[in-house]
Amino acid sequence: MKETIVLPSKKETGTVIGLTVLFLLLTAVCIGLRPEHVFMTGLYLLLFFAGKTTRKLAVALLPFALFGISYDWMRVFPNYEANPIDVESLYNLEKSLFGINDNGNILIPCEYFVSHNCQTADFLAGIFYLCWVPVPIAFGLWLYLKGKRDLYLRFSMVFLFVNLIGFAGYYIHPAAPPWYAINYGFTPVLDTPGNVAGLGRFDALTGLSIFDSIYGRNANVFAAVPSLHAAYMVVALCYAIINKCNKFVIVLFAIIMTGIWGTAVYTSHHYIIDVTLGICCALLGILIFEKGLMKAGWFKNFFNRYYNYIK
């Protein structure tokens, strides 16, 4: 049987339309409206007004939508306007902790892989990095569609929370990625464009320009610490374990997670230090959320109201 279309209440309609107009206006004024803003807004409104089932999904997806918006809106106030950019000290610390002797020269691991790489590793690196956001979001949608709405909501909110912790780290300690130090030295140049670095080898190998298009839209070059690339699959794996997923899923997530960690260093996008701090960021976010926020009365009430709407 077809679902009877149940329109949202006047209050819901007014709230969603009002926030949508405000979002588009502020985006147009502050960072410039791009086609993807219009497309994603249109898709969200379609989900919200198409029916009760899709409306619940639209509301459930809000943590992921807020993640995307908050990342994009870092363009409004770049982190390097809050604190000085660290280029040299992070590079030197990486070299002192993880330096590799290559024919008498001490190199950071990223520098070593610039000249020591192979096509198989380049291909796998690209595949792993393409899993960075899609796999956690797909996992969240799977939880939602399987009816595990409580666990979905915890996962999606932790995903957002970990991002906010990471974004705070970007502003507390703006830092250049290793490819910047390798290509440009230690002097910060604020208008430096995004760079595919070692992921360009995947593009060249496949004849595609996937990573070139992704990193060409990078909202902030000087946001290497902590590595959120390293954090996302930690969150997904933890909640897969909490959900008692089968061993295949657990092992697959673990492989993807470690593959992303290795790729971050192999392609010169992150130092080992960045990756380690990203892992810590994910674990800290999960701990604070599950053992702190979920035990606070005000947040638990908010969570329950949210859950009751989407269940």
C-alpha positions in Angstrom: 0.0 0.0 0.0 1.2 3.5 -0.8 2.0 5.7 2.2 -0.6 8.4 2.8 1.1 11.8 2.5 1.1 13.4 5.9 2.1 17.0 5.7 4.2 18.5 8.5 2.6 20.9 11.0 2.6 24.6 10.4 5.2 25.0 13.1 7.5 22.4 11.5 6.9 23.9 8.0 7.7 27.4 9.2 10.8 26.4 11.1 12.3 24.4 8.2 11.5 27.0 5.6 12.8 29.8 7.8 16.0 28.0 8.6 16.5 27.1 5.0 16.1 30.7 3.8 18.4 31.9 6.5 21.0 29.3 5.7 21.0 30.2 1.9 21.1 33.9 2.6 24.0 33.6 5.1 25.9 31.2 2.9 25.5 33.5 -0.1 26.7 36.6 1.8 29.5 35.0 3.9 31.1 32.3 1.6 29.3 32.4 -1.7 26.5 30.2 -2.8 27.7 27.2 -4.9 25.6 24.7 -6.9 26.1 22.0 -4.3 24.5 24.2 -1.6 21.3 24.6 -3.8 21.3 20.9 -4.7 21.7 19.6 -1.1 19.1 22.1 0.2 16.6 21.0 -2.5 17.2 17.4 -1.7 16.7 18.0 2.0 13.4 19.9 1.5 12.2 17.1 -0.8 12.9 14.5 1.9 11.2 16.6 4.5 8.0 17.3 2.6 7.6 14.1 0.6 6.0 12.1 3.5 6.2 11.1 7.1 8.8 8.3 6.5 11.2 10.6 4.5 10.6 13.4 6.9 11.9 11.3 9.8 14.9 10.4 7.7 15.5 14.1 6.9 15.4 14.9 10.6 17.6 11.9 11.5 20.2 13.1 9.0 20.6 16.5 10.7 23.9 15.5 12.5 25.5 14.7 9.2 24.1 17.9 7.6 25.5 20.0 10.5 28.9 18.3 10.1 29.0 19.4 6.4 27.8 22.9 7.1 30.2 23.5 10.0 33.1 22.3 7.9 32.1 24.5 5.0 31.6 27.5 7.3 35.1 27.5 8.6 35.8 29.6 5.5 34.1 32.5 7.3 36.7 32.7 10.0 39.9 30.8 9.0 41.7 29.2 11.9 45.0 30.9 11.0 43.3 34.2 12.1 42.9 32.8 15.6 46.4 31.4 16.2 49.8 31.2 14.4 50.3 28.4 11.9 52.6 25.6 12.9 54.7 24.4 10.0 58.3 23.8 11.2 57.9 22.6 14.8 55.4 19.8 13.8 57.7 18.7 11.0 60.7 18.6 13.3 58.8 16.7 16.0 57.8 14.1 13.5 61.3 13.8 12.3 62.7 13.4 15.8 60.1 10.8 16.7 59.7 8.8 13.5 62.6 9.8 11.3 63.8 7.3 8.7 67.5 7.0 7.7 67.5 6.9 3.9 71.1 6.7 2.5 72.3 8.9 5.3 69.5 11.4 5.2 66.9 11.5 8.0 63.5 11.8 6.4 60.0 12.0 7.9 57.9 9.0 6.8 56.0 11.2 4.3 59.2 12.3 2.6 60.3 8.7 2.4 57.2 7.6 0.7 57.4 10.4 -1.9 60.3 8.5 -3.5 59.4 5.0 -2.2 56.0 4.1 -3.5 54.4 1.6 -5.9 51.3 1.4 -8.0 49.6 -1.3 -5.9 50.0 0.8 -2.8 48.9 3.9 -4.7 45.7 2.2 -5.9 44.8 0.8 -2.4 45.5 4.2 -0.9 43.0 5.8 -3.1 40.4 3.2 -2.4 40.9 3.5 1.4 40.7 7.3 1.3 37.5 7.2 -0.7 36.0 5.3 2.2 36.7 8.1 4.6 33.2 9.7 4.9 31.0 7.4 2.8 31.5 4.2 4.8 30.6 5.8 8.2 27.6 7.5 6.7 26.5 4.3 5.0 26.9 2.5 8.3 24.7 5.1 10.0 22.0 4.7 7.3 22.2 1.0 7.7 21.5 1.3 11.4 18.6 3.7 10.7 17.0 1.5 8.1 17.4 -1.6 10.2 15.3 0.1 12.9 18.1 0.6 15.3 17.2 4.2 15.7 18.6 4.7 19.2 22.1 3.4 18.2 21.9 5.3 15.0 21.3 8.5 16.8 24.1 7.9 19.3 26.5 7.1 16.4 25.5 10.1 14.3 25.7 12.5 17.2 29.1 11.2 18.2 30.2 11.6 14.6 29.2 15.3 14.8 30.7 15.7 18.2 34.0 14.3 17.2 34.1 16.7 14.3 33.4 19.6 16.5 36.3 18.6 18.8 38.5 18.2 15.8 37.5 21.6 14.4 38.3 23.2 17.8 41.7 21.6 17.5 42.2 23.3 14.1 41.6 26.7 15.8 43.6 26.0 18.9 46.6 24.8 16.9 46.5 25.6 13.1 49.0 23.3 11.4 50.2 22.7 7.9 50.1 19.2 6.4 53.4 17.4 5.5 52.9 18.0 1.8 53.0 21.8 2.5 56.4 21.6 4.3 57.8 19.3 1.6 56.6 21.6 -1.3 56.8 25.1 0.2 59.1 25.0 3.2 58.3 26.5 6.6 56.9 29.9 5.7 53.1 30.0 5.8 51.4 31.3 2.7 47.8 31.9 3.5 46.3 31.6 0.0 47.9 28.2 -0.7 45.4 26.1 -2.6 44.5 22.5 -1.6 46.9 19.8 -2.9 46.2 16.2 -3.7 49.8 15.3 -2.7 50.4 11.5 -3.0 46.7 10.9 -3.9 47.5 12.4 -7.3 49.2 9.1 -8.1 45.8 7.4 -7.8 44.2 9.9 -10.1 47.1 9.4 -12.6 46.9 5.6 -12.3 43.1 5.5 -12.9 42.8 8.4 -15.4 40.3 10.0 -13.1 40.4 13.4 -11.3 38.6 12.3 -8.1 41.0 13.6 -5.5 41.9 16.7 -7.6 38.2 17.7 -7.5 37.9 17.0 -3.8 41.0 18.8 -2.6 40.4 21.7 -5.0 37.4 22.5 -2.7 39.4 22.2 0.5 38.0 24.7 3.0 41.2 25.0 5.0 44.8 23.9 4.1 46.1 24.6 7.6 43.9 22.1 9.4 46.0 19.0 9.8 45.9 18.5 13.5 44.1 16.4 14.5 43.5 14.1 11.5 39.8 13.6 11.3 40.5 11.2 8.4 41.9 8.9 11.1 39.0 9.5 13.5 35.9 8.6 11.5 36.4 4.9 11.1 37.4 4.6 14.8 33.9 5.9 15.6 32.3 3.5 13.0 34.2 0.5 14.3 33.4 1.2 17.9 29.7 1.4 17.2 29.8 -1.6 15.0 31.2 -3.5 18.0 28.6 -2.0 20.3 25.9 -3.1 17.8 27.5 -6.6 17.8 27.9 -6.7 14.0 29.1 -9.9 12.5 32.9 -10.6 12.4 33.1 -9.8 8.7 31.9 -6.2 9.2 34.2 -5.8 12.2 37.2 -7.0 10.3 36.3 -5.0 7.2 35.9 -1.8 9.3 39.2 -2.5 11.0 41.0 -3.0 7.6 39.5 0.2 6.2 40.4 2.1 9.4 44.1 1.0 9.4 44.2 1.5 5.6 43.1 5.1 6.0 45.7 5.7 8.8 48.4 4.3 6.6 47.2 6.2 3.5 47.2 9.5 5.4 51.0 9.2 6.0 51.8 7.4 2.7 50.3 10.2 0.6 51.8 13.1 2.7 48.4 14.4 3.9 49.1 13.8 7.6 52.0 13.2 10.0 51.9 10.1 12.2 51.4 12.7 15.0 48.2 13.9 13.3 46.9 10.4 12.9 47.6 9.6 16.6 45.8 12.7 17.7 42.9 12.0 15.4 42.5 8.5 17.0 42.6 10.1 20.4 40.0 12.7 19.3 37.6 9.9 18.3 38.0 8.0 21.5 37.7 11.2 23.6 34.5 12.1 21.8 32.9 8.7 22.3 33.9 8.7 26.0 32.6 12.2 26.7 29.3 11.5 24.8 28.5 8.1 26.3 29.8 8.6 29.8 29.2 12.3 30.2 26.5 13.8 27.9 24.2 10.8 27.9 24.2 10.8 31.7 23.3 14.5 31.9 19.6 15.0 32.5 19.2 18.0 30.1 20.9 16.2 27.2 19.2 12.9 27.9 15.8 14.7 27.6 16.9 16.3 24.3 18.1 12.9 23.0 14.9 11.2 24.0 12.7 13.8 22.2 14.9 13.5 19.1 14.7 9.7 19.2 10.9 9.7 19.7 10.6 11.9 16.6 12.6 9.6 14.3 11.7 6.2 15.7 
